Amino acid sequence: MYEESLSPTPRRHRRGLTRSAAACQRCRRRKQKCDGRTPCGACDAVGTNCVPSGRSAAQPNCECDSLRSRLEAAQQQYSDLPEEHNQLKTQYFENLQHRELQISESSSISKNQTVLDTTPHPSVLDISPDHRFSDRILCPTFSHRPNINDVNWSTLSSAWELWGDDTGVHSTSESQVDSLAEVGQSTYFVLVDAFFDSRWPYLPVLHRPSFVDHHLTPFLANSVTSPASKFLVNIVCAIAAMEKAWVQQGNIQSYKQFFNRAVKDLHFIMDIGDFECVQCLLLLCMYGHNEPQSINMWYTSGMALHLAIGLDLHRKECLPGQNLLCAEMSKRVFWCAYVMNCSIAINMGRPLGIHEFDITTPFPLQLSDEQLTESFEVPDMSGIIIPLVTDTSTFIHIIKLRQINAAVYKLFHSIRCGSMDPDAMDPDNLERTRSSYFLSLNEWLITAPRYIRTLSTFQSTEWFQIAFHHAVLSLYRPSRAAPMPSSDDLRVCTESAIGLITSYSSLYARNRIKYTFVAIHSIFIAAVTMLYALRASPSLRQDLTKPVVQTNILTFLTLFRGISNGRTIGEKCSNIIERLGNSLLTLFNDAPMPDADADVDTEFQLWFGLRTHTFATPARYDELSGEDQGLSSNFPDIRVDMPWEDLFVGGIDMGFVDI
């Protein structure tokens, strides 16, 4: 027995027995087993309160106070992050505006020197994608490209050299922006009314009741929670502040202040990326019509169109299942993007963003904003409906015109029009196509809606006349498809140019025309085309007298300097037209030449044509003239054509040539 007790094998507990670390007070007092749970099984069976004993209370090294202090510090740091983010955002926009101002001032010193930006740029990784979008949108539409030297500017975008060094638009300081805090609610309502009365008929981007209820009213009540509301209200007021009534109050720069307030929330708009973003981009384009150096019109209009296409707004298949309001606004916004992109592409000599055969969505209905309600029944559109000032009849008519403009631009002015179907480029077929488009334009003008007591320039008879004559000039003036117009074509161009300046003069006399780069470009093209036609056609010069031509030239100069309102672009256009006009007037002083009875001066057309005159610099001109004296007849007449040579070789900016 003694030896067995000394066995090294440990004693095993009996199966089923468990030991708890400490029993509760009741089990210890009754000296019974306790399973160690809370409540334990014995106390729970009799329904007694189970109180743990002192042995079971653990006494760890508690760090609760330290953890609480660290949590409070983290919460404070988290609450400070939004404020720090807003400060960095404000500082970034101030640096960006300051840098753009420095670049603009530097580029105005010399156009032939590369502008070096010495301001440190923020790292690309430190800028969010939305901010990079905003930076690109807020760039000038026309900027210098000093690294491109030996280039025939006349084959590039026609408006680059006119606006390239325009520094008339500067950023507004913070103190000037803060002065808008005194604007009362009544002023906001006046500006919103001016926007919908004057600018909305051309591009019905917004639905007026929805804008007032969802954006304007919360904004004025200081209960705005969406950055889109602040942006929409400020950009609408910026566009409307350019109108006559607001300028008469002495707030000439107020539109820039509203604009600077709006663009502070632009990166929030780019973060949306949906239907509302397309509306905001189109409103920026409307502002850019008047301030092309504040908005990159090409980039912004293209982004608006591509976003609309990405939302399938160009397809009619997206319309079923939508109520009347949503369906009509979808159609309106897409066609607004189409009209804007088409206008910018044609005026800048760029490709069209979308072709007509890719579009299946129908035109908007001829309804006003008040009629877009659930209870409104869509009327039968087959009958004749008298247009209202507040409906979309103007916009629908503008869409039809832009479709004709796009077709003419693609056939006659696109860079690859010569490589199209040879049958389509046959002179006889081309003339038949041109006659068909001319009939379509006349039908468009005849069916233009007529309004009574309208406040919008775009609903005036003169504006429809301007749009018609501008389209006719695009159809008949020298183009890549027809670089040498006939005598009849030149006569049509002269009549349309005179009709265009007459309509513009009528609007200017009533103070109904505002500065837009499209208007200046339209007048400039009309003036150059008229002078070209008179230079190329002796028979046209015989029909007009020298005083009549002088009057037309003076009318052009008056429009340039009046509409531009002191901008550099107006004086540049005036100087070019004045030089061309003076060179033309010398032909009226000459005695009739033996070939004066000829309908067209083909030598001038061959020299100034788009197919033959392709060299880039005057040096190349001298080289060609030295190689073959037989080509000298196709070069300009040194007595009268030096301004035309400057216009073609150097683009449309002739300021660097000293005659």
Beta strands, then each sheet from edge to edge (+ up, - down):
end
